[in-house]
Amino acid sequence: MIDELTRQRALDAMNILDTPRDERVDRVARLAKEMFGVPMVSVSLIDRDRQWRKSEIGLGESEAQRQDSFCDYTVRQDRTVIIEDATDTELFADNPFVIGDPHLRFYAGHPLHAPGGEPVGTLCVLDTEPHEFSDEQRDLLRDLAFWVQTELANDAELDHAAVIQSALRPHTHPTLPGYTIAGGAASRGRLAGDFYDLSLQNGSLRITLADAMGKGMGPALIAASVRASLRTAPERSIAEAIAEADRLLEADFADTSMFVTAVHAELEPESGELQIIDAGHSLAFILRADGSWEHLRSTSLPLGMSLGSIAEVREPRTTRLGPGDAFVCCSDGLLDVLDPDDPYAHVYRVLTTLGPDGAIREALRLAAGETATDDVTVVVVRRDA
């Protein structure tokens, strides 16, 4: 006997109801339509008083009543249900979905389960004409349902991870007299491999921007690990901090062949002295008060690429922010949304017109546009004139 309260809680915990369509799930639905030669397919989730469709073909509506539905019966049975001709069955001959729209005759459905095993929905194929259904087709339907179930579970896990990642992003920025500090990030998917961090350590400003190779869960986990490593033991110098992050990647993630480009810097506010270590990132600049650009080019490898036992010693380079100068650092996703003919002029125009906070807002606006293909992360620290 299905415990309805437990089942509904499991469905609610997945956070899938009323979410947009998902191409991965739609792909399975299209395959099912072709493989079984039916005009209608549905990935249905059984909510309190409705069946809501994450994907549908041929039904035309995203939801229908739960009562009397074939899918509700399948979930309650928690097994594959095959009805070759509903008009020939005592249980379904007078069903509203048979004698009324959509006038079903054939139904084959397999339950979908939440991560805890609770039946929460179905993958079903339907027709207004009767069908014979073989054991091989039953096995195929089960396999396709498992595929959908895996995609839905991954979807829920990604949503939870995205919430956690969002919580780790800076929600406020440090206040430093004589400086304007701004930063922002926009992920192209639900999870970002970029991150930035701004914090005050013993009166100095620590600035970090890093980009883990790739997209999805793996780079997001790597980025979180590097962020945590760089935040640990704030009394360390930036050289010691970056060396420890490098050791972490080499020790724990060597088998993944993943690497991280990073900028880790420390600003001494009284003098404007800026110490910076650039590990293969090469997207850190100073926009001088006179409109000239200084590119703080990288001279070292990304983190996680120290070639095995050959540890690279990364020494900081030192420069200075004078009155009116701005330190600008970004991920490579920003390059996709800048003016390709003159990106420097584009940034200069935005920064001088809108200021650091306005420039970040403009970068995030562009990151939401059609030309953006990657995560966009930007940090600006300007010394007031």
C-alpha positions as CSV (number, residue, x, y, z in Angstrom):
1,M,0.0,0.0,0.0
2,I,1.4,3.4,-1.0
3,D,1.8,5.9,1.8
4,E,0.4,9.0,0.0
5,L,1.8,11.5,2.5
6,T,5.3,10.1,2.2
7,R,5.0,9.9,-1.6
8,Q,3.8,13.5,-1.8
9,R,6.7,14.8,0.4
10,A,9.2,12.9,-1.8
11,L,7.7,14.6,-4.9
12,D,7.7,18.0,-3.3
13,A,11.3,17.6,-2.2
14,M,12.4,17.0,-5.8
15,N,11.3,20.6,-6.7
16,I,10.3,19.6,-10.2
17,L,6.6,20.5,-10.3
18,D,5.9,23.5,-12.6
19,T,9.5,23.8,-13.9
20,P,10.2,24.5,-17.5
21,R,10.5,21.7,-20.1
22,D,13.8,19.9,-20.2
23,E,15.3,18.9,-23.5
24,R,16.9,15.8,-21.9
25,V,13.5,14.5,-20.9
26,D,11.8,15.7,-24.1
27,R,14.4,13.6,-26.0
28,V,13.3,10.4,-24.2
29,A,9.7,11.2,-24.9
30,R,10.4,11.6,-28.7
31,L,12.3,8.3,-28.7
32,A,9.3,6.6,-27.0
33,K,6.9,8.0,-29.6
34,E,9.0,6.6,-32.4
35,M,9.9,3.3,-30.8
36,F,6.3,2.4,-29.9
37,G,4.5,4.0,-32.9
38,V,2.1,6.0,-30.8
39,P,0.8,9.6,-31.2
40,M,0.9,10.5,-27.5
41,V,3.6,10.3,-24.8
42,S,3.7,11.8,-21.3
43,V,6.1,12.1,-18.5
44,S,3.6,12.7,-15.7
45,L,4.1,13.5,-12.1
46,I,1.2,12.8,-9.8
47,D,0.6,15.8,-7.6
48,R,-2.1,16.2,-4.9
49,D,-5.1,16.6,-7.2
50,R,-3.6,16.7,-10.7
51,Q,-1.2,14.9,-13.0
52,W,1.4,17.5,-14.2
53,R,3.4,16.7,-17.3
54,K,7.1,17.5,-17.4
55,S,7.0,16.5,-21.0
56,E,4.1,15.6,-23.4
57,I,3.6,14.8,-27.0
58,G,0.1,14.8,-28.6
59,L,-1.8,15.7,-25.4
60,G,-1.7,19.5,-25.8
61,E,-2.0,20.3,-22.1
62,S,0.6,20.4,-19.3
63,E,-1.7,19.0,-16.7
64,A,-5.0,17.1,-16.2
65,Q,-7.1,15.9,-13.3
66,R,-5.5,13.1,-11.2
67,Q,-8.8,11.4,-10.4
68,D,-9.5,8.5,-12.7
69,S,-6.3,8.9,-14.5
70,F,-4.4,5.9,-15.8
71,C,-1.1,7.3,-14.5
72,D,-2.5,7.7,-11.0
73,Y,-3.5,4.0,-11.1
74,T,0.0,3.1,-12.3
75,V,1.6,5.0,-9.4
76,R,-0.8,3.4,-6.9
77,Q,0.1,0.0,-8.2
78,D,3.8,0.9,-8.4
79,R,4.3,-1.4,-11.3
80,T,4.1,-1.5,-15.1
81,V,0.5,-1.2,-16.3
82,I,-0.4,-2.3,-19.9
83,I,-3.9,-1.8,-21.2
84,E,-4.1,-3.0,-24.8
85,D,-7.7,-2.0,-25.3
86,A,-9.4,0.0,-22.5
87,T,-12.9,-0.7,-23.9
88,D,-12.4,-4.4,-23.3
89,T,-11.5,-4.0,-19.6
90,E,-14.0,-3.8,-16.8
91,L,-11.9,-1.4,-14.8
92,F,-11.4,1.2,-17.5
93,A,-14.2,0.8,-20.1
94,D,-16.3,3.6,-18.4
95,N,-13.3,5.8,-17.6
96,P,-13.7,9.5,-18.4
97,F,-10.5,9.5,-20.4
98,V,-11.8,6.6,-22.5
99,I,-15.4,7.7,-23.1
100,G,-14.3,11.4,-23.3
101,D,-11.3,13.4,-24.4
102,P,-8.8,12.1,-25.4
103,H,-10.7,8.8,-26.0
104,L,-7.9,6.5,-25.0
105,R,-7.9,2.9,-26.0
106,F,-4.3,1.9,-25.4
107,Y,-2.1,2.8,-22.4
108,A,1.3,1.5,-21.3
109,G,3.0,3.2,-18.3
110,H,5.9,2.5,-16.0
111,P,6.3,4.3,-12.6
112,L,9.0,6.9,-12.0
113,H,10.5,6.9,-8.5
114,A,12.0,9.6,-6.3
115,P,15.6,9.1,-5.0
116,G,14.1,7.4,-1.9
117,G,12.1,4.9,-4.0
118,E,8.7,6.5,-3.7
119,P,6.5,6.3,-6.9
120,V,5.9,9.9,-8.0
121,G,5.0,9.7,-11.6
122,T,5.0,7.7,-14.9
123,L,6.4,7.5,-18.4
124,C,3.5,6.4,-20.5
125,V,2.6,5.9,-24.1
126,L,-0.9,6.2,-25.4
127,D,-3.2,5.9,-28.4
128,T,-6.8,6.2,-29.4
129,E,-6.4,2.8,-31.2
130,P,-5.7,-0.5,-29.4
131,H,-2.2,-2.0,-29.5
132,E,-0.6,-5.3,-28.7
133,F,2.4,-5.0,-26.4
134,S,5.1,-7.6,-26.2
135,D,7.4,-8.5,-23.3
136,E,10.3,-6.9,-25.3
137,Q,8.4,-3.6,-25.5
138,R,7.6,-3.9,-21.8
139,D,11.3,-4.1,-21.0
140,L,12.1,-1.2,-23.4
141,L,9.5,1.0,-21.6
142,R,11.0,0.1,-18.3
143,D,14.5,1.1,-19.5
144,L,13.2,4.4,-20.9
145,A,11.4,5.1,-17.7
146,F,14.7,4.5,-15.7
147,W,16.4,7.0,-18.1
148,V,13.8,9.6,-17.4
149,Q,14.0,8.9,-13.7
150,T,17.7,9.4,-13.7
151,E,17.4,12.7,-15.6
152,L,14.8,14.0,-13.1
153,A,17.0,13.0,-10.1
154,N,19.9,14.8,-11.7
155,D,17.7,17.8,-12.3
156,A,16.8,17.9,-8.6
157,E,20.4,17.5,-7.5
158,L,21.5,20.3,-9.8
159,D,18.8,22.6,-8.4
160,H,20.0,21.9,-4.8
161,A,23.6,22.4,-5.8
162,A,22.7,25.7,-7.5
163,V,21.1,27.0,-4.3
164,I,24.2,26.1,-2.3
165,Q,26.5,27.7,-4.8
166,S,24.4,30.9,-4.8
167,A,24.6,31.0,-1.0
168,L,28.4,30.9,-1.3
169,R,28.6,33.9,-3.5
170,P,29.4,37.3,-1.9
171,H,26.1,39.0,-1.1
172,T,27.8,42.1,0.3
173,H,31.1,43.6,-0.5
174,P,33.7,45.0,2.0
175,T,33.7,48.7,2.6
176,L,37.1,50.3,2.3
177,P,37.5,54.1,2.7
178,G,38.8,55.7,-0.4
179,Y,37.9,52.8,-2.7
180,T,34.8,51.6,-4.6
181,I,34.5,47.8,-4.7
182,A,32.1,45.9,-6.9
183,G,31.7,42.3,-8.2
184,G,29.2,40.0,-9.8
185,A,28.7,36.6,-11.4
186,A,26.2,35.1,-13.8
187,S,26.2,31.4,-14.6
188,R,25.2,30.3,-18.1
189,G,23.8,27.1,-16.8
190,R,22.5,26.3,-13.3
191,L,26.0,25.8,-12.0
192,A,29.1,27.9,-12.6
193,G,32.7,27.0,-12.7
194,D,33.7,30.6,-12.0
195,F,33.7,32.3,-8.6
196,Y,35.0,35.5,-7.0
197,D,35.7,36.4,-3.5
198,L,36.3,39.8,-1.7
199,S,37.3,40.0,1.9
200,L,39.2,42.2,4.4
201,Q,42.2,40.5,6.1
202,N,44.0,42.6,8.8
203,G,43.1,45.8,7.0
204,S,44.1,44.6,3.5
205,L,41.6,43.6,0.8
206,R,41.9,40.0,-0.6
207,I,40.6,39.7,-4.1
208,T,40.1,36.3,-5.8
209,L,38.7,35.3,-9.2
210,A,39.0,31.8,-10.5
211,D,37.6,29.7,-13.4
212,A,37.5,25.9,-13.2
213,M,37.8,24.2,-16.6
214,G,34.5,22.9,-18.1
215,K,30.8,23.2,-17.1
216,G,28.4,21.5,-14.8
217,M,28.7,19.7,-11.4
218,G,32.4,18.7,-11.7
219,P,33.8,22.2,-12.2
220,A,31.4,23.7,-9.7
221,L,32.7,21.2,-7.0
222,I,36.3,22.0,-8.0
223,A,35.6,25.8,-7.8
224,A,34.1,25.3,-4.3
225,S,37.1,23.4,-3.1
226,V,39.5,26.1,-4.4
227,R,37.4,28.8,-2.8
228,A,37.4,27.0,0.6
229,S,41.2,26.4,0.4
230,L,42.0,30.1,-0.4
231,R,39.7,31.2,2.5
232,T,41.3,28.9,5.0
233,A,44.0,30.4,7.4
234,P,43.6,34.1,6.3
235,E,46.9,35.0,8.0
236,R,48.8,33.2,5.2
237,S,50.4,35.2,2.4
238,I,48.7,35.1,-1.0
239,A,51.7,33.0,-2.2
240,E,51.2,30.4,0.5
241,A,47.5,30.4,0.0
242,I,47.8,29.8,-3.8
243,A,50.4,27.1,-3.2
244,E,48.1,25.2,-0.9
245,A,45.2,25.4,-3.4
246,D,47.6,24.0,-6.0
247,R,48.6,21.1,-3.7
248,L,44.9,20.4,-3.0
249,L,44.2,20.0,-6.7
250,E,47.3,17.9,-7.3
251,A,46.5,15.6,-4.4
252,D,42.8,15.2,-4.6
253,F,41.8,15.9,-8.2
254,A,44.8,14.7,-10.3
255,D,42.8,11.9,-11.8
256,T,40.2,14.3,-13.2
257,S,42.7,16.1,-15.4
258,M,40.9,19.3,-14.4
259,F,42.6,22.6,-13.8
260,V,41.8,26.1,-12.5
261,T,42.9,29.5,-13.7
262,A,43.0,32.0,-10.9
263,V,43.9,35.5,-9.8
264,H,44.7,36.0,-6.1
265,A,45.6,39.5,-5.0
266,E,46.0,41.6,-1.9
267,L,45.5,45.4,-1.8
268,E,47.1,47.5,0.9
269,P,44.7,50.5,1.0
270,E,46.9,53.2,2.5
271,S,49.6,52.9,-0.2
272,G,47.5,51.4,-3.0
273,E,50.1,48.6,-3.3
274,L,48.6,45.6,-5.1
275,Q,50.3,42.2,-4.9
276,I,48.9,39.8,-7.5
277,I,49.5,36.1,-8.4
278,D,48.0,35.1,-11.7
279,A,47.9,31.3,-12.2
280,G,47.3,31.0,-16.0
281,H,44.3,33.4,-16.0
282,S,45.7,36.4,-17.8
283,L,42.5,38.5,-17.6
284,A,43.6,41.0,-14.9
285,F,44.1,44.6,-15.8
286,I,44.6,48.1,-14.4
287,L,42.7,50.9,-16.1
288,R,44.8,53.9,-15.3
289,A,43.3,57.3,-14.5
290,D,44.7,58.6,-17.8
291,G,42.7,56.0,-19.8
292,S,45.7,53.7,-20.5
293,W,45.5,50.0,-19.8
294,E,48.1,47.8,-18.0
295,H,47.6,44.1,-18.7
296,L,48.9,42.1,-15.7
297,R,49.8,39.1,-17.8
298,S,50.2,35.6,-16.4
299,T,53.6,34.1,-16.3
300,S,52.6,30.8,-14.6
301,L,50.5,27.7,-15.2
302,P,47.0,27.2,-13.9
303,L,46.4,25.5,-10.6
304,G,46.5,21.7,-10.9
305,M,49.0,21.8,-13.8
306,S,52.3,21.7,-11.9
307,L,53.5,18.8,-13.9
308,G,53.4,16.1,-11.2
309,S,56.4,16.3,-8.9
310,I,57.7,19.6,-10.4
311,A,56.0,22.1,-8.1
312,E,55.8,25.6,-9.5
313,V,56.7,28.5,-7.2
314,R,54.4,31.4,-7.9
315,E,55.8,34.7,-6.7
316,P,53.5,37.8,-6.6
317,R,54.1,40.7,-8.8
318,T,53.7,44.1,-7.3
319,T,52.0,47.2,-8.8
320,R,50.2,50.2,-7.4
321,L,46.7,51.7,-7.7
322,G,46.9,55.4,-7.9
323,P,44.0,57.8,-7.4
324,G,41.5,57.2,-10.2
325,D,43.0,53.8,-11.1
326,A,40.8,50.7,-11.3
327,F,41.8,47.0,-11.0
328,V,39.6,45.0,-13.3
329,C,39.5,41.2,-13.4
330,C,37.1,38.9,-15.3
331,S,36.4,35.4,-16.5
332,D,36.8,34.7,-20.2
333,G,33.0,34.6,-20.6
334,L,33.0,38.4,-20.5
335,L,34.9,38.4,-23.8
336,D,32.0,36.9,-25.6
337,V,29.7,39.8,-24.8
338,L,32.1,42.8,-25.3
339,D,32.5,44.7,-28.5
340,P,34.8,42.3,-30.5
341,D,36.4,45.2,-32.4
342,D,37.5,47.1,-29.3
343,P,36.8,45.4,-26.0
344,Y,39.1,47.8,-24.1
345,A,37.1,50.8,-25.3
346,H,33.9,49.1,-24.5
347,V,35.0,48.5,-20.8
348,Y,36.4,52.0,-20.6
349,R,33.2,53.5,-21.8
350,V,31.0,51.6,-19.4
351,L,33.3,52.1,-16.4
352,T,33.7,55.8,-16.9
353,T,30.0,56.3,-17.6
354,L,28.4,54.0,-15.1
355,G,31.1,53.5,-12.4
356,P,32.1,50.1,-10.9
357,D,28.6,49.1,-9.6
358,G,27.0,50.2,-12.9
359,A,29.6,48.4,-14.9
360,I,28.9,45.1,-13.0
361,R,25.2,45.5,-13.6
362,E,25.9,46.1,-17.3
363,A,28.1,43.0,-17.5
364,L,25.4,40.8,-15.9
365,R,22.8,42.3,-18.3
366,L,25.0,41.3,-21.3
367,A,25.6,37.9,-19.7
368,A,21.9,37.2,-20.0
369,G,21.9,37.9,-23.7
370,E,22.1,35.7,-26.7
371,T,25.8,36.3,-27.4
372,A,26.8,34.9,-24.0
373,T,28.1,31.3,-24.2
374,D,29.8,30.9,-20.8
375,D,29.7,32.0,-17.2
376,V,30.5,35.7,-16.6
377,T,32.3,36.9,-13.5
378,V,33.7,40.4,-13.0
379,V,35.5,42.2,-10.2
380,V,36.3,46.0,-10.1
381,V,38.2,47.8,-7.4
382,R,38.7,51.5,-8.0
383,R,40.7,53.9,-6.0
384,D,38.8,57.1,-5.7
385,A,40.3,60.1,-7.3
